[in-house]
């Protein structure tokens, strides 16, 4: 999973590129900010024939205290019990 850019301000558009899912699998993109255990669902995407996808999302507001590493996360909606997730770190800038 790659976020481009991997550093941006709140409200910026980030392109997420993901691979490794099953073709046609429903995948949710979420974001965990710097607050402990705070995750925001951003959108659902259907994996393409190769099991990957590219999607744009907006960087949500950071509601945290700065102790956790913020990151984008992609995970299977079709099989939530499977360990089919990917994540990539992200840095807020002013």
C-alpha positions in Angstrom: 0.0 0.0 0.0 1.3 3.4 -1.0 0.0 6.9 -0.1 1.1 9.7 -2.4 1.9 12.1 -1.1 2.8 10.5 2.3 2.8 13.9 4.0 0.0 16.5 3.7 -2.2 18.9 5.5 -5.8 18.2 6.7 -8.2 18.3 3.7 -5.5 17.5 1.1 -6.2 14.8 -1.5 -4.1 11.7 -1.3 -3.9 8.9 -3.8 -3.9 5.4 -2.3 -2.5 2.5 -4.4 -3.2 -1.0 -3.0 -2.6 -4.5 -4.2 -2.9 -8.1 -2.9 -6.7 -8.4 -2.5 -8.9 -10.9 -4.4 -10.4 -9.7 -7.7 -13.8 -8.1 -7.0 -13.2 -8.0 -3.3 -14.8 -5.1 -1.4 -12.0 -3.1 0.5 -12.5 -0.3 3.0 -10.0 2.5 3.2 -9.8 4.0 6.7 -7.5 6.4 8.5 -6.1 6.2 12.0 -4.9 9.6 13.3 -2.6 10.3 16.3 -5.3 9.6 18.9 -5.3 6.1 20.5 -7.6 3.7 18.8 -9.4 6.4 16.7 -10.1 5.2 13.1 -12.2 6.9 10.5 -13.7 5.0 7.6 -13.1 7.0 4.4 -14.5 5.0 1.5 -15.1 1.5 0.0 -13.5 0.4 -3.2 -13.8 -2.8 -5.3 -10.5 -4.5 -6.2 -9.9 -4.8 -9.9 -9.1 -8.0 -11.9 -5.5 -8.0 -10.6 -6.6 -7.6 -6.9 -5.5 -4.0 -6.7 -6.9 -0.5 -7.0 -6.1 3.2 -7.0 -8.4 5.6 -5.1 -8.3 9.2 -3.9 -9.2 10.2 -0.4 -9.1 13.4 1.6 -6.9 13.7 4.7 -9.2 13.9 7.7 -8.8 16.2 10.7 -6.3 15.0 13.3 -8.2 14.7 16.6 -5.2 13.1 18.4 -2.7 14.0 21.0 0.3 13.1 19.0 1.3 9.8 20.7 0.2 7.4 17.9 1.5 7.1 14.4 -1.1 8.2 11.8 -1.7 5.8 8.9 -4.0 4.9 6.1 -5.4 1.4 6.2 -7.1 -0.9 3.7 -9.0 -4.0 4.8 -11.4 -6.6 3.4 -15.1 -5.8 3.9 -16.0 -9.2 2.4 -14.0 -11.2 4.9 -13.4 -9.2 8.0 -12.0 -12.2 9.9 -9.2 -12.7 7.4 -5.9 -11.1 8.0 -6.1 -9.3 4.7 -5.1 -5.8 5.6 -2.5 -3.3 4.4 -1.4 0.0 5.9 1.0 2.8 5.2 2.3 5.6 7.6 1.3 9.2 7.0 2.5 12.5 8.4 0.4 15.6 9.0 2.0 18.9 7.9 0.7 22.4 8.6 
